[in-house]
Amino acid sequence: DLELHLQRCQQLSVTVLTDHQDLSNTELKTITNSTAPQQYRIRAKLRTYKPQKLHQSVKLHCSKCNSLQEVPDRDDFDFILHGSAGTAPNPELHNTSWYESVTWTTQEQKQREIAIHFVKHDEMLRHPEETLIMIEGGTLKEIWKLTKKFKCVIPVRSTEDDLELLDLSAPFLLKGNVKYYGCKQCSTPKPMKNLSSIAAEQQPSWEPTEIAQVLGVELLQYVFVMKFTLVDETGSLNAYLFDY
């Protein structure tokens, strides 16, 4: 993998970047004194790279405000879920024209009320692998179980008038094993009733971009970011990798 490859690169005396084979090698001093953009081929040693652990290279990027942020960890999501579980599901928001609701109380010592809202299509529930569900009061473990069965899962909480998204520090949508996040700065979250417009489509695709749009969420993209410091006998150069 890349981490092993980079460690091996550091052990070698020289690393050759093989792009632009038609160009002759250029010294790093010449490159740092030149104006961008230019294309060069270099022969240099890899002095350092950051971050040291490969998983730390994955960030979340907002294309609207151009911010770059860390991917929240499991504990952050768990904390937000525990906070929302303190609010009991509002029974007045159950079983609407576009979703059916099921509720139950857990048997554990500190009982929790859980509600799952199954979004319908043409007044009928579809197959689980084609269905979007919204869950209130669920734990991280329960939510991951649901993502294995249903197409999309959205953690929500009740207000007086509607269901709403949790804090955008949590993923607003889970699809398979992928968590989708929204930009706190650029999003203007809307109530869940806005999803009814997608449910009314002839064949709802439940694509994250479409869901984000109707819910007023500016979707963050996962990006891969690294910094390499390259050296030759004439100087050093920082090279940045940024890719979706």
C-alpha positions in Angstrom: 0.0 0.0 0.0 1.0 3.7 -0.2 2.3 3.9 3.4 4.7 1.0 2.9 5.7 2.4 -0.5 6.5 5.8 1.1 8.5 4.1 3.8 10.5 2.2 1.1 11.0 5.5 -0.8 12.6 7.0 2.3 15.0 4.0 2.5 16.2 4.4 -1.1 19.0 6.9 -1.9 17.1 8.4 -4.8 13.4 8.5 -5.8 12.6 9.2 -9.5 9.3 10.8 -10.4 8.5 9.2 -13.7 6.0 11.7 -15.2 6.9 13.9 -18.2 9.4 11.5 -19.7 9.9 13.8 -22.6 11.4 16.5 -20.4 15.0 16.6 -19.1 15.6 16.8 -15.4 15.4 20.3 -13.8 17.1 21.3 -10.5 14.9 22.3 -7.7 16.5 25.7 -7.4 15.4 26.5 -10.9 11.9 25.4 -10.1 11.6 27.6 -7.0 12.8 30.6 -8.9 10.3 30.1 -11.7 6.8 31.4 -12.1 3.9 28.9 -12.0 2.4 27.1 -13.8 5.1 25.1 -15.5 5.8 21.4 -16.1 9.1 19.9 -14.9 10.7 16.5 -14.5 12.8 16.2 -11.4 15.3 13.8 -9.8 15.2 14.2 -6.0 15.2 12.5 -2.7 12.1 12.3 -0.5 13.1 13.9 2.8 9.8 13.8 4.7 6.1 13.3 4.1 3.0 14.3 6.1 0.9 13.0 7.6 2.8 10.0 8.8 -0.3 7.7 9.1 -2.1 7.2 5.9 -5.6 7.3 7.4 -4.9 10.9 8.5 -4.6 11.9 4.9 -8.3 11.6 4.3 -10.1 15.0 4.9 -13.5 16.5 4.2 -13.6 19.4 1.7 -16.3 21.9 0.9 -16.2 23.1 -2.7 -18.3 26.2 -1.8 -16.2 27.8 1.0 -13.1 25.8 0.2 -12.7 24.7 3.8 -10.8 21.5 4.7 -11.6 19.6 7.9 -10.9 16.4 9.8 -13.3 13.5 9.4 -15.2 13.2 12.7 -14.4 10.0 14.6 -16.7 7.3 15.8 -16.9 8.8 19.3 -18.1 12.2 18.0 -21.0 10.5 16.2 -21.8 8.3 19.3 -21.9 11.4 21.6 -24.4 13.2 19.3 -26.6 10.1 19.1 -26.7 9.8 22.8 -27.6 13.5 23.1 -30.5 13.1 20.6 -31.8 9.9 22.4 -32.8 12.1 25.3 -35.6 13.6 23.2 -38.5 11.2 22.9 -40.0 10.7 19.4 -43.1 12.9 18.9 -46.0 10.6 18.1 -47.8 13.4 16.3 -45.2 13.1 13.6 -45.7 9.4 12.9 -47.4 7.7 9.9 -47.7 10.6 7.4 -48.7 10.4 3.8 -45.1 9.7 2.7 -43.7 7.5 5.5 -44.8 4.8 7.9 -43.5 4.7 11.5 -42.7 1.9 13.9 -41.7 2.6 17.6 -40.5 0.4 20.5 -38.9 0.8 23.9 -35.5 -0.9 24.5 -35.3 -3.5 27.4 -32.0 -2.2 28.8 -31.8 -0.6 32.2 -31.8 3.0 30.9 -34.8 2.5 28.5 -34.7 4.3 25.1 -37.6 5.0 22.8 -36.7 4.3 19.2 -38.7 5.3 16.1 -38.0 4.2 12.5 -39.8 6.0 9.7 -40.0 4.0 6.4 -40.3 6.3 3.4 -43.0 5.1 1.0 -43.3 5.3 -2.7 -46.7 5.3 -4.4 -48.3 4.7 -1.0 -46.4 1.5 -0.7 -43.2 0.4 1.0 -40.6 -0.8 -1.4 -38.0 -3.5 -1.0 -35.5 -2.8 1.9 -32.6 -2.4 -0.5 -34.5 0.4 -2.3 -35.9 2.1 0.8 -34.7 5.2 2.7 -35.4 5.1 6.5 -35.1 7.8 9.2 -34.3 6.7 12.7 -34.7 8.5 16.1 -33.0 7.4 19.3 -30.8 4.7 17.7 -27.3 3.9 18.8 -24.3 3.7 16.5 -24.4 -0.1 16.5 -28.1 -0.2 15.7 -27.7 2.3 12.8 -24.8 0.3 11.3 -27.0 -2.8 11.4 -29.8 -0.9 9.5 -27.3 0.3 6.8 -26.6 -3.3 5.9 -30.3 -3.8 5.1 -31.7 -0.5 3.8 -30.5 1.7 1.0 -30.1 4.9 3.0 -30.4 5.7 6.7 -30.8 9.3 8.0 -30.5 9.9 11.8 -33.2 12.4 12.9 -34.9 13.9 15.9 -38.4 15.3 16.6 -39.4 18.9 16.9 -43.0 20.1 17.5 -43.6 20.4 13.8 -41.4 18.1 11.9 -38.4 15.7 11.9 -35.1 17.4 11.5 -31.4 16.5 11.0 -29.0 16.1 13.9 -26.1 18.4 14.4 -24.0 18.5 11.2 -21.0 17.3 13.1 -22.7 13.9 12.6 -23.2 12.4 9.2 -26.6 13.5 7.8 -26.8 10.3 5.7 -25.4 6.8 5.8 -25.4 4.6 2.7 -23.7 1.2 2.9 -20.5 1.8 4.8 -20.1 5.4 3.7 -21.0 8.3 5.9 -21.9 11.6 4.2 -21.3 14.9 5.9 -22.5 18.5 5.4 -20.6 21.8 5.7 -21.8 23.6 8.9 -20.9 27.0 7.4 -22.6 26.6 4.1 -25.6 24.4 4.9 -29.1 25.7 5.8 -30.8 22.5 6.9 -34.4 22.1 6.0 -37.1 19.9 7.7 -37.4 16.3 6.6 -40.7 16.9 4.8 -38.7 18.2 1.9 -37.7 14.5 1.2 -41.3 13.9 0.1 -40.5 15.5 -3.2 -38.0 12.7 -4.0 -40.3 10.0 -2.6 -42.9 11.2 -5.1 -40.6 10.6 -8.1 -41.4 7.7 -10.4 -38.2 5.9 -9.4 -36.4 7.5 -6.5 -32.7 7.0 -6.7 -31.9 8.3 -3.2 -28.6 9.7 -4.4 -26.7 11.6 -1.7 -26.3 14.7 -3.9 -30.0 14.9 -4.5 -30.9 14.2 -0.8 -28.4 16.9 0.3 -29.9 19.4 -2.1 -33.5 19.1 -1.0 -32.4 19.1 2.7 -30.4 22.3 2.2 -27.1 20.6 3.0 -23.8 21.5 1.2 -22.3 18.1 0.7 -18.7 17.7 1.8 -16.4 15.5 -0.3 -13.8 13.1 0.9 -10.3 14.2 -0.3 -6.8 12.8 0.0 -4.2 15.3 1.1 -0.4 14.8 1.5 2.7 17.0 1.7 6.1 15.7 0.4 9.4 17.5 1.0 11.8 16.8 -1.9 15.5 17.7 -1.9 18.4 17.7 -4.3 21.9 19.3 -4.1 20.4 22.7 -5.1 17.5 23.1 -2.7 14.2 21.7 -1.4 10.7 21.8 -2.6 7.3 21.1 -1.0 4.9 19.1 -3.1 1.2 18.9 -2.2 -1.1 16.1 -3.3 -4.9 16.9 -3.2 -7.3 14.6 -4.9 -10.9 13.4 -4.7 
